[in-house]
Amino acid sequence: MPGRTVTELQRRYGRAGEEVLEGLRSTVAATGTIRPDDVDRIAAEVGLPRAHVNAAASFFADLAPSPQGRRHVRVCTGTACFAASGGKHLGDVSEALGAPLGGVSEDGSTSLQGVYCLGYCYGGPAALDGERPCAGSDLAAQLAGEVPRRDPEVPVAVDVDEPVVLAGIAGGGPGAWEAWERVRGERAAERVGAEVNASGLRGRGGAGFPAAVKWRAASEAPSDGPRYLICNGDEGDPGSFVDRLLMERDPQRILEGMSLAAIAAGATHGIVYVRSEYPHARDSLRAAIADARAAGRLGGDTGFDVEVFEGAGSYVAGEETSLIHSVEGLRGEVAARPPYPTERGYLHRPTVVNNVETLASVPWIVDRGGAAYARFGVGGSRGTKVVCLNERFRRPGAYEVELGTSLRRIFTELGGGLREGHVAGAIQVGGPLGGFIGPEDLDTPLTFEAIREIGADLGHGSLIAVDERIDRAAMLRHFWTFAATESCGTCAPCRLGTRRGLEAAKAGGAPTAEEGRDEMLAAMERGSLCAFGRGVPPVVRSIERVYRGPA
């Protein structure tokens, strides 16, 4: 991993990773930019090399070199908001604020930054005005003060006999901390690990790795110090908002899930990584941690405590090695694996990284038993999944369904099909790297395996309906812009491939076979370090298949 010298300093003299980003964030808030003397000052304050601080300052979107105005607005450019307006909202917001996208108004008072998701996919397009969210088709008018602002709540529905993930929101299931209270004591680690292993729970962040296997690997890895557990709340996949929903409205269940996972993994310290685009989730979790400590459920004699770490704007930071680097105050670059984080993760010690929805499932499993959870689902896809439907549906929102439910039922019966007489031209599954499917694929069951068979990936479990107003060329431009913007740049195949793809998309298409298109995509798949670079080519091919044209 990069930054070994820096993290050795942190191990010996105390943690400084959070102080790096907080110092940079505070400087931007106070002055609107980061100057060379600011980097010098922060490096001296935290006792780390200047190059380390400068590297972090140049990587994260929230710390971008362009100045920020006294009023800083982040507008969503993600796929769900793009599908809602065809991208028109970006120009409308820019005009209303008098500031160019990615720039500052002439008088320096207002800046406008594009971000790839704000978790308002069910009611977009959306923006954050400072830390105040607003969303709706009249977004520009809201920001201009011409109409009242709206912060719509996530619509929630359950299509299973008893909710698991949404138990604390939809009602039903064990109360928060009930499973933890019952399982504490002798052989607790064995009991928790056994129930989760029997449940077949796989990570809900996209990779689908068995949770109990990851915990066991961390508990058995040699370590000269503490083990860590990180809850990945960097829900950057445009189209997904279940993690924001849970962090804002049921944070105690997440903390309980972390505590149970920590028992099985032997972790003594937990970190919830919350993306900066989710300020309400950050505040909700911090309040919940204080309440849990006061109730004797975290810290003290429990042997496990949790803190919140706020990101600084990076899609690729959702990848576990990039996320760990971010927490260490490093550039959020991806590291080659092995070694895996369960062996050498945060500060080079065994670290478990699970996403929010995964951990929110654990209390129900431990309370009801792994066998009860395994009765949901089919084959290797056990349990339930919260599927997020975007604003184009008649009934958008978060739906907890059983794995194995057909996409057609979710699309037509639960979501009600598309609104206002529109028809689906394409459907993005599982976020930007999940891929696109067509209406003819809707008889596919919602499982890890079946979704892969039709050229997509379950990912976070979102379904973004893209209607007939958006054509193939517009979708290619949108996707390649995302890929080139969010590539961390660590490896050449991804860095160069995404830039080349974007250049071709802006020119009206994509590299042709004669221009080495297939070789470029193959190089990205074979040579990229992480799932981001390897995931771009299949998405390009899925656009080609759905739109029936050479991509």
Residue pairs with C-beta under 8 A, 6 or more apart in sequence:
1 7
1 321
1 324
1 325
1 335
1 344
1 348
2 325
2 330
2 331
2 333
2 335
3 52
3 325
3 328
3 330
4 348
5 49
6 48
6 49
6 52
6 328
6 329
6 330
7 328
7 330
7 347
7 348
9 16
9 47
9 48
10 16
10 17
10 328
10 329
10 347
11 225
11 347
11 348
13 47
15 347
16 46
16 47
16 48
16 329
17 327
17 328
17 329
17 330
18 309
18 327
18 329
19 45
19 46
19 329
20 42
20 46
20 48
20 52
20 53
20 56
20 329
21 56
21 60
21 310
21 312
21 326
21 329
23 42
23 45
23 46
23 53
24 34
24 38
24 42
24 53
24 56
24 57
24 63
24 312
25 62
25 63
25 310
25 312
27 34
27 38
27 42
28 34
28 62
28 63
28 68
31 38
32 67
32 68
32 69
32 70
32 108
32 111
33 65
33 66
33 67
33 68
34 57
34 63
34 65
39 50
39 53
39 54
39 57
40 50
42 53
43 49
43 50
43 52
43 53
46 53
46 329
48 329
52 329
52 330
53 329
55 330
55 331
56 63
56 312
56 329
56 330
56 331
57 63
58 65
58 331
59 314
59 331
59 332
59 333
59 488
60 311
60 312
60 313
60 314
60 326
60 332
61 113
61 115
61 312
61 313
61 314
62 276
62 312
62 313
63 312
63 313
64 113
66 102
66 103
66 104
66 111
67 104
67 108
67 111
68 104
68 111
68 113
69 99
69 104
69 105
69 108
69 109
69 110
69 111
70 108
70 109
70 110
71 109
71 110
71 111
71 129
71 130
72 110
72 111
72 113
72 130
73 93
73 97
73 99
73 110
73 111
73 112
73 113
73 127
73 128
73 129
73 130
73 143
74 113
74 114
74 115
74 118
74 127
74 128
74 277
75 89
75 90
75 93
75 101
75 112
75 113
75 114
75 115
75 125
75 126
75 127
75 139
76 114
76 115
76 116
76 117
76 118
76 120
76 124
76 125
76 126
76 127
76 238
77 87
77 90
77 114
77 115
77 116
78 115
78 116
78 117
78 118
78 121
78 238
78 239
78 432
78 482
79 238
79 239
79 428
79 432
79 464
79 466
79 478
79 482
80 117
80 121
80 124
80 238
80 239
80 390
80 391
80 462
80 464
81 89
81 120
81 121
81 124
81 125
81 126
81 238
82 470
82 478
83 390
83 391
83 392
83 464
83 465
83 466
83 467
83 470
84 124
84 125
84 137
84 390
84 391
84 392
85 124
85 125
85 137
86 469
86 470
86 474
87 474
87 478
89 125
89 139
89 140
90 101
90 114
92 139
92 140
93 112
93 127
93 139
93 140
93 143
94 100
94 101
94 112
95 140
96 140
96 141
96 143
96 144
97 105
97 110
97 112
97 143
97 144
98 105
98 106
98 110
99 105
99 110
99 111
99 112
100 112
101 112
101 113
101 114
102 112
102 113
102 114
103 111
103 112
104 110
104 111
104 112
105 111
115 128
115 277
115 313
116 236
116 238
116 315
116 432
116 482
116 485
116 486
117 235
117 236
117 237
117 238
117 239
117 240
117 277
118 124
118 126
118 127
118 128
118 133
118 135
118 277
119 235
119 240
119 241
119 243
119 244
119 245
119 277
119 278
120 126
120 133
120 135
120 152
120 241
121 238
121 239
121 240
121 241
121 388
121 390
121 391
121 396
121 462
121 464
122 152
122 154
122 155
122 241
122 388
122 389
122 390
122 391
122 396
122 397
122 398
123 135
123 136
123 150
123 152
123 391
123 396
124 135
124 136
124 139
124 390
124 391
125 135
125 136
125 137
125 139
126 133
126 134
126 135
126 139
127 133
127 134
127 135
127 139
127 143
128 277
128 279
129 143
131 279
132 149
132 151
133 151
133 280
134 142
134 143
134 149
134 150
134 151
135 150
135 151
135 152
136 142
136 150
136 152
138 147
141 147
142 148
142 149
142 150
154 241
154 244
154 245
154 397
154 398
155 395
155 396
155 397
155 398
156 166
156 169
156 170
156 245
156 397
156 398
156 399
157 170
157 395
157 397
157 398
157 399
157 400
157 414
158 166
158 170
158 172
158 399
158 400
159 399
159 400
159 401
159 402
159 405
159 414
160 376
160 384
160 400
160 401
160 402
162 172
162 173
163 169
163 170
163 171
163 172
163 173
163 384
163 400
164 173
164 361
164 364
164 365
164 373
164 376
164 383
164 384
164 400
165 242
165 246
165 357
165 360
165 361
165 364
165 384
165 386
165 400
166 250
166 386
166 398
166 400
167 173
167 174
167 253
167 364
168 175
168 176
168 249
168 250
168 252
168 253
169 245
169 246
169 249
169 250
170 400
173 364
173 367
173 368
174 363
174 364
174 367
174 368
176 250
176 252
176 253
176 256
176 363
177 252
177 256
177 292
177 295
177 297
177 363
178 363
178 367
179 256
179 260
179 362
179 363
179 364
179 366
179 367
180 256
180 259
180 260
180 297
180 363
180 366
182 367
183 191
183 192
183 260
183 263
183 366
184 263
188 263
189 219
189 263
189 264
189 266
191 366
192 260
192 261
192 263
192 264
192 362
192 366
193 212
193 215
193 216
193 264
194 370
195 365
195 366
195 369
195 370
196 211
196 212
196 215
196 264
196 362
196 365
196 366
196 370
197 210
197 212
197 213
197 370
198 369
198 370
198 371
198 374
199 212
199 365
199 370
199 371
199 373
199 374
199 382
199 383
200 210
200 370
200 373
200 374
200 377
200 380
200 382
200 383
201 210
201 211
201 212
201 358
201 361
201 362
201 365
201 373
201 382
201 383
202 208
202 209
202 210
202 211
202 380
202 381
202 382
202 448
203 209
203 210
203 211
203 214
203 354
203 355
203 358
204 355
204 357
204 358
204 361
204 385
204 460
204 461
205 232
205 318
205 354
205 355
205 357
205 358
205 460
206 237
206 355
206 430
206 431
206 433
206 434
206 457
206 458
206 459
206 460
206 531
207 531
208 448
208 458
211 261
211 354
211 358
211 362
212 264
214 265
214 342
214 352
214 354
215 261
215 264
215 265
215 352
216 264
216 265
217 340
217 342
217 343
217 350
218 227
218 265
218 266
218 267
218 342
218 350
218 351
218 352
219 227
219 264
219 265
219 266
219 350
221 227
221 342
221 343
221 350
223 349
223 350
224 349
225 347
225 349
226 267
226 268
226 269
226 349
227 265
227 266
227 267
227 268
227 269
227 349
227 350
227 351
227 352
228 267
228 268
228 269
228 270
228 271
228 345
228 346
228 347
228 349
228 350
228 351
228 352
229 258
229 261
229 262
229 265
229 267
229 269
229 270
229 271
229 351
229 352
229 354
230 270
230 271
230 272
230 273
230 320
230 323
230 324
230 327
230 345
230 346
230 351
230 352
230 353
230 354
231 254
231 258
231 270
231 271
231 272
231 273
231 354
231 355
231 356
231 359
232 273
232 318
232 320
232 323
232 353
232 354
232 355
232 356
233 243
233 247
233 272
233 273
233 274
233 275
233 278
233 281
233 285
233 355
233 356
234 273
234 274
234 275
234 311
234 317
234 318
234 323
235 241
235 242
235 243
235 244
235 275
235 278
235 318
235 355
235 356
235 460
236 275
236 314
236 315
236 317
236 318
237 318
237 430
237 431
237 432
237 433
237 434
237 459
237 460
237 462
238 431
238 432
238 462
238 464
238 482
239 388
239 390
239 428
239 431
239 432
239 460
239 462
239 463
239 464
240 388
240 431
240 459
240 460
240 461
240 462
241 388
241 398
241 462
242 356
242 357
242 386
242 388
242 398
242 460
242 461
243 281
243 355
243 356
243 357
243 460
244 278
244 280
244 281
245 386
245 398
246 253
246 254
246 356
246 357
246 360
247 254
247 272
247 274
247 278
247 281
247 284
247 285
247 356
248 278
248 280
248 281
248 284
249 284
250 360
251 281
251 284
251 285
251 287
251 288
252 288
252 291
252 292
253 360
253 363
254 272
254 285
254 288
254 356
254 359
254 360
255 285
255 288
255 289
255 292
255 297
255 298
255 306
256 297
256 362
256 363
257 358
257 359
257 360
257 361
257 362
257 363
258 270
258 272
258 304
258 306
258 359
259 270
259 297
259 298
259 302
259 304
260 362
260 363
260 366
261 267
261 352
261 354
261 359
261 362
262 268
262 270
262 304
263 304
265 350
265 352
266 350
267 304
267 352
268 303
268 304
268 305
269 304
269 305
269 306
270 304
270 305
270 306
270 307
271 306
271 307
271 308
271 309
271 327
271 346
272 285
272 306
272 307
272 308
272 309
273 309
273 311
273 317
273 323
273 326
273 327
274 281
274 282
274 285
274 308
274 309
274 310
274 311
275 310
275 311
275 313
275 317
276 310
276 311
276 312
276 313
277 313
282 308
282 310
285 308
286 308
289 298
289 306
289 307
289 308
292 298
292 306
293 299
293 300
293 305
296 302
298 304
298 305
298 306
299 305
309 326
309 327
311 317
311 326
312 326
314 322
314 326
314 332
314 486
314 488
315 482
315 486
315 532
316 322
316 332
316 334
316 486
316 487
316 488
316 530
316 532
317 323
317 326
317 332
319 334
319 530
319 531
319 532
320 341
320 345
320 353
321 334
321 335
321 337
321 341
321 530
322 332
322 333
322 334
322 335
322 488
322 530
323 332
323 353
324 341
324 345
324 346
324 351
324 353
325 331
325 332
325 333
325 335
326 332
327 346
328 346
328 347
331 488
332 488
333 488
333 489
333 490
334 488
334 490
334 491
334 529
334 530
334 532
335 529
336 529
341 350
341 351
341 352
341 353
342 350
342 351
342 352
343 350
344 350
345 351
345 352
345 353
357 386
357 460
361 373
361 383
361 384
364 373
365 372
365 373
373 382
373 383
374 382
374 383
376 382
376 383
376 384
376 402
376 403
377 383
377 384
377 402
377 403
377 404
377 447
378 403
378 404
378 445
378 447
379 404
379 447
379 449
380 447
380 448
380 449
381 403
381 404
381 446
381 447
381 448
381 449
382 403
383 402
383 403
384 400
384 401
384 402
384 403
385 400
385 401
385 402
385 403
385 446
385 458
385 461
386 398
386 399
386 400
386 401
386 461
387 398
387 399
387 400
387 401
387 410
387 446
387 461
387 462
387 463
388 397
388 398
388 399
388 460
388 461
388 462
388 463
389 395
389 396
389 397
389 398
389 399
389 410
389 414
389 415
389 462
389 463
389 465
390 396
390 462
390 463
390 464
390 465
392 418
392 419
392 422
392 464
392 465
392 466
392 467
393 411
393 415
393 416
393 417
393 418
393 419
393 465
394 415
394 416
394 417
394 418
394 419
395 414
395 415
395 416
396 415
399 410
399 414
399 415
401 410
401 414
401 446
403 445
403 446
403 447
404 445
404 446
404 447
405 445
405 446
406 442
406 443
406 444
406 445
406 446
407 427
407 437
407 441
407 442
407 443
407 444
407 445
407 446
407 463
408 442
408 443
410 446
410 463
411 417
411 424
411 427
411 442
411 463
411 465
412 442
415 463
415 465
418 424
418 465
418 467
422 467
422 468
422 469
423 439
423 467
423 468
424 438
424 439
424 465
424 466
424 467
424 468
425 466
425 467
425 468
425 470
425 471
425 546
425 547
426 436
426 437
426 438
426 466
426 470
426 475
426 543
426 546
426 547
427 436
427 437
427 438
427 439
427 441
427 442
427 463
427 464
427 465
427 466
428 434
428 435
428 436
428 462
428 463
428 464
428 466
429 435
429 436
429 437
429 451
429 456
429 457
429 458
429 459
429 462
429 463
430 451
430 456
430 457
430 458
430 459
430 460
430 461
430 462
431 459
431 460
431 462
432 479
432 482
432 483
432 539
433 457
433 459
433 531
433 532
433 535
433 536
433 539
434 451
434 456
434 457
434 458
434 459
434 460
434 462
434 539
435 455
435 456
435 457
435 538
435 539
435 542
436 456
436 466
436 475
436 539
436 542
436 543
436 545
436 546
437 444
437 454
437 455
437 456
437 542
437 546
438 545
438 546
441 454
444 450
444 451
444 453
444 454
446 458
446 461
447 458
448 458
451 457
451 458
452 458
455 538
455 541
455 542
455 545
456 542
457 535
457 538
466 475
471 547
472 543
472 547
472 549
472 551
473 505
473 508
473 509
475 543
475 547
476 505
476 509
476 510
476 540
476 543
476 551
477 505
477 506
479 505
479 539
479 540
479 543
480 498
480 501
480 502
480 504
480 505
480 510
481 502
481 505
483 498
483 501
483 502
483 536
484 498
484 499
484 501
484 502
486 532
487 494
487 495
487 498
487 532
487 533
488 494
488 532
489 495
490 529
491 527
491 528
491 529
491 533
492 527
493 523
493 524
493 526
493 527
493 528
493 533
494 524
494 528
494 529
494 532
494 533
494 536
497 520
497 521
497 523
497 524
497 533
497 536
498 524
498 533
498 536
500 511
500 520
501 510
501 511
501 520
501 536
501 540
504 510
504 511
504 515
510 517
510 540
510 550
510 551
511 517
511 520
512 550
513 550
521 536
521 537
521 540
521 541
522 537
524 533
524 534
524 536
524 537
525 533
525 534
525 537
525 538
527 533
528 534
540 551
541 551
543 551
544 550
544 551
